[in-house]
Amino acid sequence: MKALFRNSLAARLFLSASLWSLLILFAAGIILSTVQQRASERAFDDRLSVYLKSLVADVASPNEADRNDHSGISEPRFDLPLSGWYWQVTRLDRLPPDVRGSVSLFGGQLPNLPEAAQGGGLVREAYVAGPDNQALRMVEQSIDLGDDGRYLVQVAAPADTIAESVRTFRLTMIITFVLLGLALGVTTLFQVRFGLRPLALLRKEIGDIRTGERQRIAGIYPDDLAPLARELNLLIDSNEAILERARKEVGNLAHALKTPLSVIVNEADDDTALAQKVREQAMVMRDQVNWYLERARAAARAGTLGSATDIEPVIAGLARAFEKIYRDRALRFSIDIPSGLKFRGEKQDLEEMAGNLIDNAGKWAASEIRIAATVSENGFAVLSVTDDGPGLPEKARSEALARGRRLDESQPGSGLGLSIVADLVVLYGGTLTLDAARPRGLQASLRLPAIGGSTVGPNIV
């Protein structure tokens, strides 16, 4: 969870919004519960105060008979023993105090409240323990009638009435807040997905550029992201300009070096030992210049954003070309490449790598060259070129891939050899391996970054 919160912007937004929503709902629940409890107490106290005022009116009556008659309270529960609804009138100026109470007290008495009880003024309210240890809510009022005496009037009712009201409200509030929390969670998730959708689209377009399906970032983005899209497009333009400039510089360097080398070779056109040595070293220099210039061109092409090449058409074209070259040997070319499989790089580089491998296989094959491609799980294509020639021992295969060595030094040709193929595939983050074929021959395998691909059957050229 911590890793998700740290690495995912959507998770951070969703979790932070959900956390704050829960805290706000929790605080609102406490506040509403407290307010509702106090409101229930006030409403209950107001109800008890109606009975209290009726008793006070009776006690304050100048008629002695009316003062002792409290039959005017129209609440049947005051007449049910231990019903929880009680009234009590106590004359305080007599010893012992004269106490009269409702039938429901059933011989019990209500306790007196201290002066500091809630309400504190003429009428006081508080929770008390009544007869049979019942939890009661009680209101009381003291009356001083002068010569007619001092009285304490009390009315009480079950406190569980308030508690039940509070419990009902809290249960309703919890259910409501849970539903509200779920609705807020769904809404927050929708808002996060909707708000981050432009980022997802921008990421997709950048991925399409990387895989060669697009050349630039298109579309309309919110004001917050539009500058980023513009800057990325400018970065792509700058990258293309730098690479194009590098290609031109490499071409200029090749022209500047090849001409003097050709002049040196032409001037050393005699049979003296010095001339032969000059021609030999000039040819070495020309090979080295070609090798490094080709590496520089390949490195510049490998850094190009958005380049992608269909593998099957390139291989089919190379197979047709080499079939003509080796027509006199009647070599057969078998091609098995998934449809739609693309090399994430320049067509020229794929032709350079595959062409060198096919050319090498053609020089040593007895009758057939098999070219196949498979797609690995990690987004790479494995292009294999297999011949049925004499093959190579394991030690010779290792030496053939060493820098500056050629597998076909004894054969004619103008290619750059397996060392250039090995260097070029490394620029694309791939690998070149040589293995023994079955039942005989050599299998050269290129592991290259790829896109897509669906399996089809082999074609015979």
Steps between C-alpha positions, in 0.01 A plus 500: 500500500782741583673421172173553312440830681853614422521397135149552363365853453146367461529298823640799687213723385237236572636400842558857614150608389347192665692558824389862524141401417502240779643749749240762405216247523627376837524854639158587357355185658633591845373857472155396374469228764586747777260764366221244460550367854478849645194576287334179624579595859356849451184362340462247782566768764237723337249217525582445866485876561134498395422263787732695729317827430164332568625379838652839581167666418322262737753560779483877460117502520374709797238237573634234734284232347620578148860508623477136604300382197716401198244305306525746214805325346357300212766229468382146580855374549528705820244255644684180399736364770868540410411606147798737494270806481498672838416830666576606853419809709702551822428767763843597627410720800368211705691239694487239385427637149149433376531293178215428259559309177336321211354152536774372269765565769352207689640615834834618363637852476685711244846632596568873526733666251796707619492873434776457241290259292455564131282803442615658825217756510139484611442173313769235517542189275720193542521122471434316827445149634141456610297225667613150422826660376333626182690752281285812495505845346367743764406867516435682826411847625505657849206722605499735801142597592597697812269417784347219294833315497788402269451222249713288266310381193652213294396313185696204355467260209708206362831611350497206257244693295775750416756221455270318257450817300877554487564137400242519220652822372855362514403182317327701229796736481753214474305333219466834322870585542608155384295538184628855462859380549456233233349755265789738571749217439345415164480868410861555604612201293311635199646848551854361530460289187336785311755754623800280416364384163697769309818368665413146390440623145830690505680189626341293220608750235855505635496118493376509140788733412746266667362200311487685167122525461510879525749771418368779726260558788161604365165585654367774727604492865390702806687822572700321771637239257509689170841662579643157581376358167650798315834460677508127417433576134781756504726240661415252224571763234830585667595131518424453131698811408801384702490153345465641149794729562701204630419299187617784277819542697572129478438508125729801460770326702468185288540701180793697643688182600422271210630737234854537648513124559408433138772745388757319718401161357519632142839666555645178641433316173824310444659176619756636741495386861423854617207535263359164603532596867331833437214331315464243776483758778273728296254209456515434875432869564208498255348193667538659843351829378203315347455298817496797737293718269241228468490467878453877531215497247337207679530671839334812360217296350452298819437821693213601272160520673199336341670275243342160432552255213291203383728199520334264253518725187867583569595133542297397194679764291842389625414135429404583140822696454722223636310237302617679186855535633521126573291390202776272373489303830118473500471590867152478650382771745231417758338796683281469813434845646185610690278743314514858628820447701703821498858577587520810720772668297613615158438288188859556384635351823274194477615448140863539610472246781278243327682542168838421653361189669322378184807574288717304742252211502484503119878463470504184715156342444475171313143528374270693734484812719222525758398846627254515790386745766327449834367748755625473857297595807712808579427682175795377292507321165747217444600488132694184413688418179592130470706333228572131437874551441797357688441723805763628744658355813408670827837675534482632143148633567630701796789640294268594213308739730815668630546864399673546164473131399311375199347155467539501122853636453579219254197582288452796263263778600475864590293477821621624835484156657358362822688749716296787355180296547595433862576869564185615322266267692652619830405859408137386497532316831499156336739207463655282228568132567644221289392141567534162337200410282335160489583268333787709363589857419509833686215703651549875552235663723427871535305616807346837409241736653169439326132593477199274438494181295259212432622156400468383137632203311833486314549624145737334258696722262 
